[in-house]
Amino acid sequence: MRMGEVIEQIAEVCRRDSQLREIVRAVARMSLEEKDVFVSKVRRYFLNKAGEVDVEAYKFYSIILEGDNSRKILELIEED
């Protein structure tokens, strides 16, 4: 699955889940320095996690923290 499709899927889920939408909004507002710190915290937290829910959560955070993905997701949400 290509990144654009993954971003669209996350946007769709965020439309229905206000908590996930708020996480994406918070990440979109972060400065580069804040994002770097948060990425380190996410990696540390999920380091020894192997459960299915933890793996999916790590994927979610990895995607929204990469580049401008959080802003792209918000744009897709706001289009509707």
VEXVO-922644 format. One record per residue (C-alpha): residue number from 1; x, y, z. Coordinates in nm, 4 decimals, padded with zeros to 6 digits. Each point is the difference from the previous one (the first is absolute). Layout:
BEGIN
> seq,x,y,z
> NUM,X,Y,Z .
...
REM end
This chain:
BEGIN
> seq,x,y,z
> 1,00.0000,00.0000,00.0000 .
> 2,00.1394,00.3373,-00.0920 .
> 3,00.0351,00.2847,00.2488 .
> 4,-00.2814,00.2060,-00.1557 .
> 5,-00.2451,-00.2845,00.0578 .
> 6,00.1173,-00.0418,00.3595 .
> 7,-00.0464,00.3725,00.0643 .
> 8,-00.3500,-00.0172,-00.1480 .
> 9,-00.0850,-00.2943,00.2257 .
> 10,00.1241,00.1842,00.3077 .
> 11,-00.2027,00.3067,-00.1011 .
> 12,-00.3107,-00.2163,-00.0330 .
> 13,00.0491,-00.1484,00.3462 .
> 14,00.0686,00.3459,00.1457 .
> 15,-00.3308,00.1269,-00.1408 .
> 16,-00.1763,-00.2529,00.2240 .
> 17,00.2339,00.0089,00.3014 .
> 18,00.0405,00.3373,00.1668 .
> 19,00.2843,-00.1182,00.2265 .
> 20,00.2138,-00.1080,-00.2960 .
> 21,-00.0906,00.3238,-00.1788 .
> 22,00.1247,00.2008,00.2996 .
> 23,00.3274,-00.1958,00.0044 .
> 24,00.0542,00.0800,-00.3679 .
> 25,-00.0827,00.3683,00.0660 .
> 26,00.2464,00.0142,00.2894 .
> 27,00.2768,-00.1509,-00.2139 .
> 28,-00.0772,00.2404,-00.2855 .
> 29,00.0508,00.2939,00.2396 .
> 30,00.3375,-00.1236,00.1247 .
> 31,00.3212,00.1731,-00.0967 .
> 32,00.2770,-00.2124,-00.1509 .
> 33,00.1775,-00.0077,00.3350 .
> 34,-00.3140,-00.1100,00.1836 .
> 35,-00.0598,-00.2685,-00.2618 .
> 36,00.3556,-00.1322,00.0406 .
> 37,-00.0464,-00.0283,00.3755 .
> 38,-00.3377,-00.1693,-00.0435 .
> 39,00.1408,-00.2473,-00.2558 .
> 40,00.2634,-00.1016,00.2558 .
> 41,-00.2649,-00.0490,00.2671 .
> 42,-00.2186,-00.2063,-00.2337 .
> 43,00.2920,-00.2232,-00.0975 .
> 44,00.1002,-00.0499,00.3623 .
> 45,-00.3563,-00.0781,00.1071 .
> 46,-00.0599,-00.2575,-00.2737 .
> 47,00.3505,-00.1524,00.0074 .
> 48,-00.0961,-00.3251,00.1743 .
> 49,-00.3669,-00.0075,-00.0942 .
> 50,-00.1051,-00.2885,-00.2221 .
> 51,-00.3779,-00.0180,00.0362 .
> 52,-00.2152,00.0588,-00.3056 .
> 53,-00.1532,00.3176,00.1423 .
> 54,00.3430,00.1381,00.0903 .
> 55,00.1395,-00.0774,-00.3451 .
> 56,-00.2943,00.1745,-00.1677 .
> 57,00.0324,00.2997,00.2327 .
> 58,00.3721,00.0237,-00.0791 .
> 59,-00.0767,-00.0065,-00.3743 .
> 60,-00.2581,00.2771,00.0485 .
> 61,00.2443,00.2218,00.1883 .
> 62,00.2811,-00.0741,-00.2454 .
> 63,-00.2161,00.1085,-00.2917 .
> 64,-00.1428,00.3168,00.1550 .
> 65,00.3433,00.1087,00.1235 .
> 66,00.1657,-00.0413,-00.3391 .
> 67,00.0453,00.3212,-00.1977 .
> 68,-00.3244,00.1920,-00.0522 .
> 69,-00.2265,-00.3041,00.0213 .
> 70,-00.1969,00.1373,00.2952 .
> 71,-00.0821,00.3165,-00.1941 .
> 72,-00.0954,-00.2041,-00.3078 .
> 73,-00.2366,-00.2082,00.2123 .
> 74,-00.1618,00.3136,00.1447 .
> 75,-00.0458,00.1418,-00.3496 .
> 76,-00.1791,-00.3179,-00.1077 .
> 77,-00.2229,00.0085,00.3081 .
> 78,-00.0900,00.3633,-00.0543 .
> 79,-00.0845,-00.0527,-00.3685 .
> 80,-00.3230,-00.1772,00.0952 .
REM end
